[in-house]
Amino acid sequence: MENIRQAIERAKESGYPETAAHAQLGPAIQPQSHQNIGAPSVAQSSRSEVVLNGPHLESKRIITHDISDPRAKSFDMLRTQVLQSMDIKSWHLLGTTSPSAGCGKTVVSINLALSIARQQEKPVLLVDLDLQKPQVANYLGLPCDRGMISLLEGRTDLPSTIIRACIKNQKLSILPCEASTPHSSEWMASRKMSAIIQTIKREFKGWTVIFDLPPLLTGDDVITLLPQIDCVLFVAAIGTTTISEIKECYKHLEATSVVRVVLNKSSEMPATYYSRYAANV
């Protein structure tokens, strides 16, 4: 939780009295060795592989598929720091959340997933668990006639719900959410959701699993799910996130491991191109 405390203190000292100040990603942690584990049987989706469209991705600010884009470097740095922190604890379930809507958490989740996917020995599964406002399939340009809602309602099974996507040399698996639901809170607390999470945890052992969660303060969805995941990536945004929201989030995340705090929409242009993307999400 020290990263959130630092963000609050920097905000008090900055020129943004009502918003979160720039939070550093923190020092890298030395990784432990990672054994490449083959894809589990449940990950062998019955759907054909979907080729992602580069221009569509870029229109949604998804840029880490293009290693020549200098903005991708900041996500590569985030990727390495997050994976090192998770490896040292043998974690593989990461949730991404923000205080409120408009902070760019889904953009961060997808860019991070694609950055991880560039590492051949790091298979990644991206799960859309923002049942209030699912956007992963839309941002990736994926067809989505079935997804998390169908899975929760028992109308499909996990293997046939997962989409295998690729662009250039990057391959990732996606468990999308095909529609919003007014019953997200009930589904998050359901035995069915717990069973899905446990199946993913068991069958995707050795993978990095990223859950794109709802904003933390829009309901009890996230705090209901927190005990079932390993750690959280917290995304805030200048001009959107307030100090009071960060303090409120701190209360909810007090018992949760926050691996990194990411600040979006900074008007400050860092000195090197490696961090430029933080100013433009």
Sequence and secondary structure as in RCSB ss.txt:
>XXXX:A:sequence
MENIRQAIERAKESGYPETAAHAQLGPAIQPQSHQNIGAPSVAQSSRSEVVLNGPHLESKRIITHDISDPRAKSF
DMLRTQVLQSMDIKSWHLLGTTSPSAGCGKTVVSINLALSIARQQEKPVLLVDLDLQKPQVANYLGLPCDRGMIS
LLEGRTDLPSTIIRACIKNQKLSILPCEASTPHSSEWMASRKMSAIIQTIKREFKGWTVIFDLPPLLTGDDVITL
LPQIDCVLFVAAIGTTTISEIKECYKHLEATSVVRVVLNKSSEMPATYYSRYAANV
>XXXX:A:secstr
 HHHHHHHHHHHHSS TTB                     GGGS SS  EE  HHHHHHTT  TT TTSTTHHHH
HHHHHHHHHHHHHTT  EEEEE SSTTS HHHHHHHHHHHHHTSTT  EEEEE  SSS  HHHHHT   SS HHH
HHTTSS HHHH EEEEETTEEEEEE   S  TTHHHHHTSHHHHHHHHHHHHHTTTSEEEEE   GGGSSHHHHH
GGGSSEEEEEEETTT BHHHHHHHHHHTTTS EEEEEEES S   SSGGGGGGGT 
